[in-house]
Structure formats: C-alpha cells, structure tokens
Amino acid sequence: MVFWAPFPSYAQLIVAEGFSASVLVNNVLIGDGVQTRNAKFTGYDRAVGLFENGDKSDLGIDKGIILSSGIAVGAKGPNDDPGFTSGEGGPGHPILEKIAGIQTLDAAELSFEFKPQTSHVEFKYIFASDEYKEWVDAGFNDIFGFFISGPGISGEQNVALLPGNSIEVSIDNVNQKRNTQYFRDNAVLNTTLHKNIQADGLTVVLKASLVLQPCEWYTIKLAITDVGDPIKDSWVFVESKSFKHETLLGNDTSYCDSDFVRTLKSGYEDKQVKWSTGDTSHEIVVKDYGSYWVEVFTACGSFKDEIEIYPTVIDIDLGNDTSVCFGQSELKLGVKDRVFDSYKWSTGDTTDYLNVSTAGVYSLTVGRNGCYVSDSIHVTDGATPYFDLGSDTTICGNVDLVLAPHISGDTFQWSDGTNQSYITAKQSGKYFLTIWRKGCWYSDTISIRNIVEPKFDLGEENILLCEASELTFDTRLRDTINYKFLWSTGDTSPWIQVNTGGQFSVLVTNVECGFSASDQVVVTMLSEGQNFYVPNSFTPNADELNENFKPVFQFTDVTAYHFSIYNKWGQKIFETSDPNEFWDGKFNGEYVKPDVYIWDCQIRSTCLPDPLQYKHGTVSVLR
C-alpha cells in the first residue's frame, strides 16, 4: 500500500470542440472594451475549439481558442506520433495560398469585425506543428497568418510577425536553426513538454500588435492551412481575453517576498483614468500582492486592463505530520499540481517527489526564478505489529496446540472469527491471525497437519475361493510416500492379487509418526471336483433341531439356482431361487404330515466341473 502526499504533476491539455464562432470570439478571445460583430468560422467544424489546462501541461498559455489544419483535439499529448495527421484534404485558403505559392488544403479560418477604442490592440499566441523539425527548409510547410484590414491599412496585412521586425512567423523562420530564442523543441524524449503536447515543436508565447484608428471598424482573419498535402497537422493557440487594448501595466509579475514597491502606469496621460484603488492619477504605487486594474475612458467608451502581482513561489505544504505503517506501506511526499525550477530534499534528492520508507523528519526546498520556499514533515513509524505463529507443523495423534502471537495489539481477528489473543487448535487445517495496533496491521498463517493411526479393512476374514478365481486385497491407501506396506507375501504395494489358498496379512506403517496397523484374511480353495449334497431327512417339529431342509455346498460364486419340492401326487409345495433360503416343512402355513417328498435342484457355479448341475431325489419328513 502507498500513501500519497501532494506531489507535482503535469496534466494533459484539455481541448473541446463544437462551439460557435460567436462564443469563441466574444466569450473566450475578446478582452474588455473591444466591440465585435459578424463572427464566422470557415472550414472543418472539428478544426476549431477551445483549450484549457495549458499551464499544467506547460504550454505557455493556460486557456483560449485553438485552430488546426486537422482536428483541434489532436493537439493533446502525449507526443506519441512523430507525424500526427487528421486532415481530410478539404479546401485551402486563398490568402495563404498566395504566400505558399502552391495548393493549400484543410484550411480553418476564424474571422470577425471589431472596433477598438485606442490606436493599439494586441493578442498573444503560440504556433505548433508536427512538421517540426524534419520538414524545416523543405520548400513547403503548413502556414498560418493573422490578416487585418480596414481604415489606414492597404489590403490585408499579416500581423503574425516576430518581435521588432517584419519577419513572418513560420516553420522555416522559427525553428532549431533560425530565431531559436522563439522555438521550443518538443521532439526530445523524456522532457516535461513531450508528455503533454502532440506537436514536435512550437514557438514561445508571441504577441501580435495592431496599429489602428480608434473607434473604427476593422476585420481580422485568423487562418491556418496544410500546404501541398494534408499530411502532418499544425495548430495555433490564441490566449483567452488577450485580444485587448495595450496599456503600460505590463505582464503579470511576481516577487520573491512581499517587501516590494511597484509603480503602475496607465499609458494614457491624455485620457481620464480610474484605478481599482480609487485613484484617478495616471500612475500609482503598490506594495501588496493582488490584482490591480485601470479603466481608461475614451471617445467611444471605456475599457479596463488588469495586472496581477503575486509571490514568485507561494508557500508549499508537504502535509501534516503523519504516521506510516512501514513494511506494509510507504509514503510519497511532494507538492501537488505545482511545478518549480528546482527541488532539494533534506535527503539530497532533487526529484519532484520522494518515496519515504523510514521514519524521520523530511524537508523540501523548491525554487522558481531565483526564489525559494521550504516545508518539512515529521514521519513516524506506526509500529506495525509483527509476529510469527510458527512454522507449518505436523502433529502425530490428536491435535491440541495453543496458537499465540506473544505481542500486544488493539484488535485480534482469527480465521475462525474469534477475537481473543490466543486460540487452541483442535484439528488439522490452516489458521491465520490479523492484529491491528495504532492503525497498522499484520497477518500470519500456520498450517497444521494431523497424522493418526492408519485405518483400512481387507474385507471378510474367511473367504472360499475356486481354484480358477483370483482375489484382490486392497488397503485403499495410495500415499506411498508417508506409508510403508509389508504383506505376508513380501509385497510392498498398497494391494496384492492372490489365486491360492492361505493366510494373507499386511502391516501398514506411517513413516513420520511410526503408527502402524494390520489386517489378515484366510482364503480356502475349493476343488473343481467338489460337488454338493442334499440331506435325505429332517424333523420339522419346532424343537430347534434339524428344523430346515436345503442343498448344502461350499462354493460361493453361484450364478444361477433353483430348488423345488413336490408331494407324491406331484403337487409343488415349495420353490426358491435363493441359495440361502430353506424349506421349513410347511405348506400353506401348516406342517406337512410325515412322508416321503420329492425334490429337484438346478445350480450353476464355476466351482463345479459342469457349470450347470441338475439333481433330484427324495427326503423323508420325520416327527
């Protein structure tokens, strides 16, 4: 079992499709004070969507809109395909086709009209592609652009440019060879980013700056397309609410500690402003962490811009001091859902988490941008109640064994459901015990094997056997490892076969305990020439002497039998097919009178020279 403390982790990018152009523009992209109209999307409906969780996936932009030359959700990591392709070869883009000089495919365009209140509007974006890095300088690549048109602009102008110059952002212009400061390699295995974004390469966060005439309507087209073929997808990520008026507030800023002074400027000294603090001057001084905004009033309305000032590294928490049942579980320490530049544990480890298997005090120091915070946790051993019921054992004779762990515990649970600290085993079987103590538990099992005197029976003590027959005497004990067998014949197997007369005995001995038992059988052989006889008289008078009449024979393997008696007039007065049944001298429940009676007998047996014997004669009934 593993107990997890919070630990840092990256998460997969979240991408959702199926939103209208109006929702993506007005609810996601546009910042405060920019008026829009006529939002429209052209292309495959799965090529546009919104994304979230960008910070945790180390994208560089946390959330916003996404455009793709394939499908938007294809941007999600991990980067498990060096040439991810989902394009269907749909129509291209006329403006991008002029730039590429060849046919384009799978174009996606999000366009809308907007009216700014000032002369400067900006938005932030990232370009990513699976055509990196192998298709750099290949002559044609997927391309994208942000094309603006309106008052003061000649035609449609691409504003997706590198900072400070007129170089368009493209695979051939920003890569591992040129303008590398703007490129991030995602084709290297075992990197953080590789786990979460599909593209093999991407730009850093870039900013598009628009110089416009205030209070006039402009049109902008955000477009991306495959070039030459629909193979390998590309994506553009545009930050949520970043399409806004420029101010001098700058980017969100962090400080190592709260001892800072920061001057915030609106950048619009010719306009009336109002700060979230209530100030109306064009700059303010702040000394506390928090969010600050300025509202700028213009000829066609007002807009707000906001900046957040926060600790570079906020305090971390390794959790409360805890007790762990070492041996049956371990503790994993870390800071959940947060990413730092450096990690230093008191053990010397520099990983983002630490597996703890022994008691002690553990501390972690994390750093970001030269700032550091620490936390510690005291881990104690929960005192797992180790015990031993002993080795599996064999008992000779009756079982009467006390099982006890010889340790203390809060709760005892035996396999038979009892809860006392010990039990007495009275029979063979498997016994186990679980003990709980201070939230920790431990179990042990013992198997008891019981050996008693061997029991077996060879059958009848005296057996009559025809010479042509064969008998098997079997102990029915098949365990030749733990039992030894010794027959009077010298055999040592669990059974023997005989076809002669004599006394046969066996001694069975248990090897482990020395227990022994024996049995014997006497076999009398009957001659093949031996016949049977029938008495010539009997006295059925209830004096318990010579009361019954039947044929007499010793062979036992009778397969057919019929015996009948007649009076001198030929009337049948007795009949049976049971070799063991006799005539008691009665007919219809009354004793017959003294006289001479006729009998006949048919018998079949392998002990007779002729298998079917027939005899008849007379018998005298005397009083």
C-alpha positions in Angstrom: 0.0 0.0 0.0 1.3 3.5 -0.8 0.2 6.7 0.9 0.4 9.7 -1.4 1.2 13.2 -0.1 0.6 16.0 -2.6 3.3 15.9 -5.4 3.9 18.0 -8.5 2.5 16.7 -11.8 1.8 17.8 -15.3 -1.6 17.3 -16.8 -2.8 16.7 -20.3 -4.1 19.6 -22.3 -7.9 19.8 -22.3 -9.5 20.6 -25.8 -13.2 20.8 -26.5 -14.9 21.2 -29.9 -18.4 22.1 -31.1 -18.6 25.9 -30.1 -19.9 28.6 -32.4 -17.7 31.3 -33.7 -19.6 33.9 -31.7 -19.0 32.1 -28.4 -15.3 31.6 -29.2 -14.8 35.2 -30.1 -16.9 37.1 -27.6 -16.8 34.7 -24.6 -13.2 33.5 -24.9 -10.9 35.7 -27.1 -12.0 39.3 -26.7 -10.9 41.4 -23.7 -12.6 44.3 -22.1 -13.8 47.3 -24.2 -13.4 45.8 -27.7 -16.7 45.7 -29.6 -17.2 42.9 -32.1 -19.7 41.7 -34.8 -20.1 39.2 -37.6 -18.0 36.4 -36.1 -17.7 33.5 -38.6 -15.8 30.2 -38.9 -14.9 28.6 -42.2 -13.5 25.1 -42.5 -13.9 21.6 -41.0 -16.1 22.0 -37.9 -13.6 19.9 -35.8 -10.7 22.2 -36.7 -11.7 24.9 -34.1 -12.3 24.7 -30.4 -11.2 26.0 -27.0 -8.4 24.7 -24.8 -7.7 24.8 -21.0 -5.1 23.4 -18.6 -2.3 24.9 -20.7 -0.3 26.0 -17.6 -0.3 22.5 -16.1 0.7 21.0 -19.5 3.5 23.6 -19.8 2.1 25.0 -23.0 2.8 28.6 -22.0 -0.8 29.8 -22.4 -3.4 28.5 -19.9 -6.6 28.8 -22.0 -8.0 30.2 -25.1 -9.1 29.2 -28.6 -7.3 26.7 -30.9 -7.3 26.4 -34.7 -5.9 23.3 -36.6 -5.1 22.1 -40.1 -6.5 18.8 -38.9 -8.7 18.4 -35.7 -8.3 20.6 -32.6 -8.3 17.7 -30.1 -5.3 16.3 -31.9 -3.1 18.8 -30.1 -3.5 16.8 -26.8 -0.4 14.9 -25.8 1.5 12.9 -25.2 3.7 13.3 -28.3 3.3 9.6 -29.3 3.2 10.1 -33.1 6.0 11.9 -35.0 3.7 12.6 -37.9 0.2 13.1 -36.4 -2.3 13.5 -39.2 -6.1 14.1 -39.1 -6.7 16.3 -42.1 -9.2 15.2 -44.7 -7.9 17.2 -47.7 -10.5 19.9 -47.5 -10.4 23.3 -49.3 -7.4 25.6 -48.9 -7.1 29.3 -48.1 -6.7 31.9 -50.9 -4.6 34.3 -49.0 -2.3 31.7 -47.5 -2.1 30.0 -50.9 -0.6 33.2 -52.4 2.0 33.2 -49.7 2.8 29.5 -50.1 2.8 29.7 -53.9 1.3 26.2 -54.2 -2.0 24.5 -53.4 -3.2 24.5 -49.7 -5.6 22.1 -48.0 -7.7 21.8 -44.8 -7.9 25.5 -44.2 -9.5 26.8 -41.0 -10.4 30.5 -40.6 -12.0 32.4 -37.7 -12.9 35.9 -38.7 -14.8 38.8 -37.1 -15.1 42.6 -37.2 -14.0 44.7 -34.2 -13.9 48.4 -33.1 -11.0 49.4 -30.9 -11.2 52.5 -28.6 -7.4 53.2 -28.9 -4.8 53.0 -31.6 -3.1 49.9 -30.2 -4.6 46.4 -29.8 -2.7 43.2 -29.1 -3.2 39.5 -28.5 -0.9 36.6 -27.6 -0.5 33.3 -29.4 1.6 30.1 -30.0 2.2 28.3 -33.2 2.8 24.5 -33.0 3.3 21.8 -35.7 4.1 18.1 -36.2 6.1 19.2 -39.3 8.9 20.3 -37.0 11.8 19.5 -37.2 12.2 17.2 -40.1 10.4 19.5 -42.6 12.3 22.7 -41.9 13.6 24.2 -45.2 11.8 21.5 -47.2 10.4 24.1 -49.6 6.8 24.0 -48.4 5.3 23.8 -44.9 2.0 24.3 -43.1 1.4 28.1 -42.7 -0.8 30.4 -40.7 -1.4 34.1 -40.5 -3.5 36.8 -38.8 -4.7 39.2 -41.5 -6.2 42.5 -40.7 -7.9 45.0 -43.0 -9.7 48.3 -42.5 -9.1 52.1 -42.3 -5.5 53.1 -42.9 -4.4 49.5 -43.9 -3.6 48.6 -47.5 -5.2 45.3 -48.4 -4.9 42.5 -45.8 -1.9 42.8 -43.6 -0.4 39.8 -41.7 0.4 40.7 -38.1 1.9 37.3 -37.1 5.4 38.7 -37.0 8.5 38.2 -34.9 9.0 40.9 -32.3 10.6 44.1 -33.6 10.7 43.2 -37.3 8.6 42.2 -40.3 9.6 38.5 -40.4 6.6 36.3 -40.6 6.3 33.5 -38.0 6.6 30.2 -39.9 8.2 26.8 -39.7 11.1 27.9 -41.9 11.6 31.2 -39.9 11.3 29.9 -36.4 13.0 26.6 -35.7 16.1 24.8 -34.4 18.3 26.7 -36.9 16.9 30.2 -37.1 15.4 32.6 -34.4 15.9 29.7 -31.9 15.1 32.0 -29.0 11.5 31.8 -30.1 11.5 28.0 -30.6 10.7 25.1 -28.2 11.8 21.6 -29.2 9.2 19.0 -28.3 10.6 16.1 -30.2 13.1 15.2 -27.4 12.0 12.3 -25.3 11.8 12.4 -21.5 11.1 16.1 -21.4 8.2 17.6 -19.5 6.6 19.1 -22.5 6.9 15.9 -24.5 4.4 14.3 -22.2 1.6 16.7 -22.8 1.6 18.3 -26.3 1.4 16.3 -29.6 3.4 18.8 -31.7 7.1 18.1 -32.3 7.9 21.8 -32.0 6.3 25.1 -31.0 7.0 28.7 -30.6 7.3 30.6 -27.3 4.4 32.9 -26.4 4.4 35.6 -29.1 2.4 38.9 -29.3 0.6 40.3 -32.3 0.5 44.2 -32.2 -2.1 46.1 -34.2 -1.8 49.8 -35.0 -5.3 51.1 -35.8 -7.6 54.2 -35.9 -9.7 54.4 -32.8 -13.4 53.9 -33.0 -13.3 52.5 -36.5 -14.4 49.0 -37.6 -11.7 46.5 -38.7 -11.8 42.9 -40.0 -9.3 40.3 -38.8 -8.9 36.7 -40.1 -7.1 34.1 -38.0 -6.2 31.3 -40.5 -4.1 28.1 -40.7 -3.8 25.5 -43.5 -1.9 22.5 -44.8 0.5 23.2 -47.7 1.0 20.7 -50.6 -0.6 17.8 -48.9 -2.9 17.1 -45.9 -0.1 15.2 -44.0 1.0 16.2 -40.5 -1.1 18.7 -38.5 -0.4 22.2 -37.2 -2.1 24.3 -34.5 -2.4 27.9 -33.4 -3.3 28.7 -29.8 -4.6 32.2 -29.0 -4.8 33.3 -25.4 -8.2 34.0 -23.8 -9.0 37.6 -23.2 -5.7 38.7 -24.7 -7.3 40.5 -27.7 -7.3 43.8 -25.9 -6.0 47.4 -25.8 -2.4 47.9 -25.0 -1.5 49.7 -21.7 1.6 50.2 -19.8 0.6 47.9 -17.0 2.8 45.2 -18.4 2.6 41.4 -17.8 1.6 39.8 -14.6 4.6 40.0 -12.2 5.9 38.0 -9.3 8.2 38.8 -6.4 10.1 36.6 -4.0 8.7 38.2 -1.0 6.1 40.9 0.0 8.8 43.6 0.5 8.4 45.3 -2.9 7.4 48.6 -4.4 5.9 48.7 -7.9 4.8 51.7 -9.9 1.8 51.1 -12.3 1.2 53.4 -15.3 -1.9 53.6 -17.4 0.0 54.7 -20.6 -2.8 57.1 -21.5 -1.9 60.5 -20.0 -4.2 62.3 -22.4 -7.3 60.4 -21.1 -9.2 60.2 -17.9 -8.5 57.0 -15.9 -9.7 55.3 -12.7 -7.8 52.6 -10.7 -9.2 49.8 -8.7 -7.7 51.5 -5.7 -9.9 54.6 -6.4 -7.0 56.8 -7.7 -7.5 58.8 -10.8 -3.9 59.8 -11.5 -2.0 58.2 -14.4 0.2 56.1 -12.2 0.0 54.5 -8.8 2.5 52.9 -6.4 1.5 49.5 -5.0 3.2 47.4 -2.2 0.9 44.5 -1.8 0.2 41.3 -3.7 -3.1 41.3 -5.6 -4.9 42.2 -8.7 -5.0 45.8 -9.9 -6.9 47.3 -12.8 -7.1 50.6 -14.5 -10.2 51.9 -16.5 -9.4 54.2 -19.4 -12.2 56.5 -20.7 -12.1 57.2 -24.5 -14.1 59.0 -27.1 -16.1 55.8 -27.9 -16.4 54.2 -24.4 -14.1 52.8 -21.8 -12.0 49.7 -21.2 -10.2 48.0 -18.4 -6.8 46.4 -18.2 -5.6 44.3 -15.3 -2.3 43.1 -13.8 -1.7 40.6 -11.1 1.2 40.8 -8.7 1.9 37.6 -6.9 4.5 35.7 -4.9 7.1 34.0 -7.3 6.8 31.0 -5.1 3.9 30.7 -2.7 4.3 28.6 0.4 4.3 24.8 -0.1 2.7 22.2 2.1 4.0 18.7 2.5 1.1 17.8 4.7 0.6 17.3 8.4 3.0 15.2 10.5 2.0 11.6 10.0 2.5 8.0 11.0 3.1 5.3 8.4 2.9 1.6 8.7 6.3 0.9 7.2 6.7 -2.6 5.8 3.2 -2.8 4.5 3.0 0.7 3.0 5.2 3.7 2.1 4.8 7.4 1.9 5.2 9.5 -1.2 6.0 13.2 -0.5 5.6 16.1 -2.9 3.7 19.2 -3.8 0.5 18.5 -5.8 -0.2 20.3 -9.1 2.7 22.7 -8.9 5.8 23.0 -11.0 9.1 24.5 -9.9 12.5 25.2 -11.4 14.4 23.3 -8.7 13.8 20.7 -5.9 16.1 19.9 -3.0 15.2 17.4 -0.3 16.9 17.0 3.0 18.0 13.6 1.8 19.9 15.2 -1.1 17.4 14.1 -3.7 16.5 16.6 -6.4 13.4 14.9 -7.7 9.9 16.4 -7.6 8.7 13.7 -5.2 10.3 11.4 -2.6 9.4 7.9 -1.6 9.8 7.6 2.2 10.3 4.1 3.7 11.7 5.0 7.2 10.7 7.3 10.0 12.3 10.8 10.3 12.0 14.5 9.5 11.9 15.3 5.8 12.1 18.8 4.3 11.8 20.1 0.8 13.1 23.4 -0.7 11.7 24.5 -4.1 12.8 27.4 -6.3 11.4 29.4 -9.2 13.2 32.4 -10.8 15.7 32.6 -8.0 13.1 32.5 -5.2 12.8 29.7 -2.7 10.4 28.3 -0.1 10.6 25.3 2.2 8.4 23.0 4.3 9.1 19.9 6.4 7.1 17.0 7.7 7.7 14.6 10.6 7.1 11.0 9.7 6.9 8.4 12.5 6.7 4.6 12.4 3.2 3.4 13.1 4.7 0.3 14.8 3.4 -2.5 12.6 2.6 -5.4 14.9 5.0 -8.1 13.5 4.6 -11.6 14.9 5.1 -15.2 14.0 2.7 -18.1 14.6 5.5 -20.5 13.9 6.3 -22.8 11.0 3.8 -25.2 9.4 3.8 -28.3 11.6 2.8 -32.0 11.6 1.2 -33.5 14.8 1.1 -37.2 15.5 -2.1 -38.1 17.2 -4.8 -35.8 18.4 -4.4 -32.0 17.8 -4.2 -29.9 20.9 -1.9 -26.9 20.1 -2.0 -23.4 21.6 -1.5 -20.7 19.0 -0.4 -17.3 20.3 1.4 -14.2 18.7 3.0 -13.2 22.1 2.6 -9.5 21.3 0.0 -6.9 22.3 -2.5 -5.3 20.0 -5.6 -3.3 19.8 -7.7 -5.9 17.9 -7.2 -9.6 17.2 -9.0 -11.4 14.4 -8.6 -15.2 14.0 -9.7 -17.2 11.0 -12.5 -18.8 13.0 -13.9 -15.3 13.8 -12.7 -15.2 17.4 -11.1 -12.1 18.9 -9.0 -13.3 21.8 -5.2 -13.1 21.9 -4.8 -16.8 21.5 -6.7 -20.0 20.5 -6.3 -23.7 20.9 -6.2 -25.7 17.6 -8.1 -29.0 17.9 -7.9 -30.2 14.3 -5.8 -30.0 11.2 -6.2 -27.1 8.8 -4.9 -23.6 8.1 -5.1 -20.9 10.8 -4.4 -17.2 10.3 -4.4 -14.2 12.6 -4.5 -10.4 11.9 -3.6 -7.9 14.6 -4.3 -4.2 14.4 -2.3 -1.7 16.5 -2.4 2.1 16.2 -3.9 1.9 12.7 -1.3 -0.6 11.4 -1.9 -4.3 10.9 0.0 -7.5 10.2 -1.1 -11.1 9.4 0.5 -14.5 9.7 -0.7 -18.0 8.8 0.2 -21.5 10.1 -0.9 -24.9 8.6 -1.4 -27.9 10.9 -1.2 -31.4 9.5 -2.6 -34.2 11.7 -1.5 -37.8 11.4 -3.5 -40.6 13.1 -3.2 -44.4 13.0 -3.9 -45.8 9.6 -7.3 -47.3 9.1 -8.2 -49.9 6.5 -10.1 -53.2 6.0 -9.2 -56.0 3.7 -12.8 -57.4 3.9 -14.2 -60.8 5.2 -11.8 -62.7 7.4 -12.6 -66.1 5.7 -13.1 -66.5 2.0 -13.8 -69.6 0.0 -12.2 -69.5 -3.4 -12.4 -71.6 -6.5 -9.1 -72.6 -8.0 -9.9 -70.8 -11.2 -10.6 -67.4 -9.5 -8.4 -64.5 -8.4 -8.8 -62.1 -5.5 -7.5 -58.6 -4.9 -6.8 -57.4 -1.3 -6.5 -53.6 -1.1 -5.7 -51.3 1.8 -7.1 -48.4 -0.3 -4.2 -46.2 0.9 -2.4 -44.6 -2.0 0.1 -42.5 -0.1 3.2 -44.5 -0.7 5.5 -41.6 0.5 4.1 -41.4 4.0 3.1 -45.0 4.4 5.0 -48.2 4.0 3.3 -51.6 3.2 4.6 -55.1 4.0 2.5 -58.1 3.0 3.0 -61.7 4.2 3.8 -62.4 0.6 6.7 -59.9 0.7 4.9 -57.4 -1.5 5.3 -53.7 -0.6 2.5 -52.1 -2.7 -0.9 -50.9 -1.3 -2.6 -54.0 -2.7 -2.0 -57.6 -3.9 -3.7 -60.2 -6.0 -4.0 -63.9 -5.0 -5.2 -67.1 -6.6 -4.2 -69.6 -4.0 -5.4 -70.5 -0.6 -3.7 -69.5 2.7 -3.4 -66.7 5.3 -2.6 -63.3 3.9 -1.7 -60.3 6.1 -0.4 -56.8 5.7 1.4 -54.4 8.1 0.9 -50.6 7.3 3.3 -48.2 9.0 3.3 -44.4 8.9 6.8 -43.1 8.2 6.6 -39.8 10.1 4.9 -40.9 13.3 5.6 -44.6 13.4 1.9 -45.5 13.7 1.1 -49.0 12.4 -2.0 -51.2 11.8 -2.5 -54.7 10.3 -5.2 -56.9 9.0 -5.4 -60.5 7.7 -7.6 -62.8 5.5 -7.8 -66.6 5.3 -8.5 -68.0 1.8 -9.7 -71.6 1.4 -9.5 -73.0 -2.1 -12.3 -75.3 -3.2 -11.5 -78.2 -5.5 -13.0 -78.1 -9.0 -14.4 -81.7 -8.4 -16.1 -80.8 -5.2 -19.9 -81.3 -5.5 -22.8 -80.5 -3.3 -25.2 -82.9 -1.4 -28.8 -82.9 -0.2 -29.8 -84.5 3.2 -32.3 -87.4 3.0 -34.4 -86.4 6.0 -35.2 -83.7 8.6 -37.5 -83.2 11.6 -39.6 -80.0 11.4 -41.3 -80.1 14.8 -40.3 -76.8 16.4 -37.7 -78.4 18.8 -35.0 -76.3 17.1 -33.1 -79.4 16.0 -32.8 -80.3 12.3 -35.7 -78.0 11.5 -34.8 -77.0 7.9 -34.0 -78.6 4.6 -31.9 -77.3 1.7 -29.0 -78.4 -0.5 -25.6 -78.0 1.1 -22.5 -76.6 -0.8 -19.4 -74.6 0.0 -18.8 -72.7 -3.2 -19.8 -69.1 -3.2 -19.8 -68.0 -6.8 -23.3 -69.3 -7.6 -24.6 -67.6 -10.7 -28.0 -69.5 -11.1 -30.0 -71.5 -8.6 -33.5 -73.2 -8.5 -34.8 -75.6 -5.8 -38.3 -77.1 -5.6 -40.2 -79.8 -3.5 -43.2 -81.9 -4.6 -45.5 -84.4 -2.7 -46.1 -87.8 -4.1 -49.1 -86.6 -6.1 -46.8 -84.2 -8.0 -48.1 -81.0 -6.2 -45.3 -78.4 -5.8 -45.3 -77.4 -2.1 -42.0 -75.3 -2.0 -39.9 -73.3 -4.5 -37.0 -70.8 -4.3 -34.2 -69.2 -6.4 -32.2 -68.0 -3.3 -29.3 -70.4 -2.4 -29.7 -69.3 1.2 -33.4 -70.0 1.5 -34.6 -73.3 3.1 -37.9 -75.3 3.4 -39.3 -75.3 6.9 -41.6 -78.4 6.4 -44.7 -76.3 5.9 -47.2 -75.9 3.1 -49.7 -73.1 3.2 -48.6 -72.3 6.7 -49.1 -75.8 8.1 -46.6 -78.6 8.8 -46.9 -81.4 6.3 -47.5 -84.9 7.5 -44.6 -87.3 7.9 -44.0 -88.8 4.5 -41.5 -89.0 1.6 -41.3 -86.0 -0.7 -39.6 -85.4 -4.0 -37.1 -82.6 -4.7 -35.1 -81.4 -7.7 -32.3 -78.7 -7.8 -30.5 -76.8 -10.5 -27.3 -74.9 -9.7 -24.7 -73.0 -11.8 -21.2 -72.3 -10.4 -17.6 -72.1 -11.7 -16.5 -74.3 -8.9 -18.4 -77.3 -10.4 -17.0 -79.5 -13.1 -20.1 -79.0 -15.1 -21.2 -75.3 -14.8 -24.9 -76.3 -14.8 -25.8 -79.1 -12.3 -29.2 -80.8 -12.0 -30.1 -83.3 -9.2 -33.3 -84.8 -7.8 -34.1 -87.1 -5.1 -36.4 -87.7 -2.0 -36.4 -86.5 1.5 -38.3 -88.0 4.5 -40.2 -85.8 6.9 -40.0 -87.3 10.4 -41.6 -86.4 13.6 
